[in-house]
């Protein structure tokens, strides 16, 4: 069984895109630009399909590269009659069934010849009721992990929401030397962090021993599940930072750092 952008050997070869775009189509200037997704809408409302994933779409020399939840697609592209046409192969790394389903959805969307609307600050892909907005990476905020402090405003383990409005708010703070401070709501800890694309890794996290109870213990469990996740993903949209790992999610907003 074949799905997504990977072609089945038993099926007909997809129709190759025309060799050259028209002069009018070339005015959609996406060459040598990198775009990051900022929202996905279905019928005008936010879609949960790619929750926790920031899509990356890069164009260079009539080729494109795009990254989904855990896979990467590379190939040729063409803009024809205002639609994006792609012909590519998918390279998938080991990932969960949920991530695989997310990637299949995204790559099927790309194969559907979505309408493309490019502009100086970003681009939009539209197919039917589905709309994906991307922002030019050059217009994106700087690295959210440099000299920033984030307060936890929402937490979820699986399908269960966990209280975050405690007397002392859980928070994470990052510096520009790769150090992170974590407060889970009852005890502080510190360690190292590194960022590779949309993956965030925390290591050597140590802290004072403390006993959390009740809501603090439940929030502590979510914080620990996220920061110790083998595959921790991050997404920065507007004033929010979302961390997803091991089936748990933290949503944080930036706060003023103490001087």
Residue, then its C-alpha position, 0 to 999 in steps of 0.5 A: x500500500x502506498x500513500x502520500x508523495x511516494x509513487x507506487x511502482x504498480x500505478x501510472x507515472x504521474x504527469x510530469x510538470x511542464x518544463x518552464x513556467x510562463x513569464x507571468x507565473x515567474x513573478x511569484x517570487x519564491x526562489x531562494x526563500x525559506x518559509x515556516x508555517x504559522x497557521x493551518x485553517x479548515x473552513x476558516x477555523x484553526x485545524x488541529x491536524x499539524x498541532x505541535x509541528x512547524x512546516x518548513x518549505x524551501x525553494x532553490x533553483x527550481x527545486x524544493x525541500x519541505x519538512x513535516x512532522x518527521x519526514x523530508x520531501x525533496x524534488x522539483x516544483x513549478x508554479x503554473x496557472x497560479x498553482x504549485x505543482x510538485x514532483x518529489x520523493x519522500x524520505x521518512x525517519x522512524x516516527x510515531x503513527x501519529x506523526x506518519x499520519x500528519x506527514x501523509x496529510x501534508x504531503x497529500x495536500x502538496x500533491x493536490x496542486x494547491x493554489x499559491x499566493x506569494x507576497x514579500x513577507x510570506x506565502x499561502x497555499x490553498x486547496x478547497x477549504x484548507x489553507x496553510x499560511x507561511x511566513x518568510x523565515x527572514x521576517x520571523x522573530x529571532x530564536x525564541x530560546x535566546x535570552x528569553x523566559x517563558x511561563x507555562x499557561x497550558x498543559x496537557x497529558x494525552x487528552x487530559x488538561x492539567x491546571x497551570x494557574x498555581x500560586x507559583x507558575x511553572x516556567x522555563x528560561x533560556x540563555x544564549x550560552x545553552x543553559x536552561x532553568x526549569x521551574x515545575x511549580x514547586x521545585x527549580x532545576x537547571x541544565x543544558x539545551x540545544x536546538x536543531x531545526x524544530x527539535x529541542x534537546x535538554x540534557x543534564x537537568x538537575x535540581x533540588x529534591x522536593x515533594x510536589x502534591x496535588x495539582x503541583x504533582x500533576x503539572x510536574x509530571x507533564x513538565x518532566x515528560x516534556x523536558x525529558x522526551x527523546x523527541x521534543x518538538x517546538x513551535x513558536x507562533x506569535x507570543x506563544x511557544x509550544x513544546x510537545x513530547x512523549x504525548x504531553x504538551x506545554x504552551x508558554x507565553x514570554x514573560x519579562x526576565x528578572x534583572 
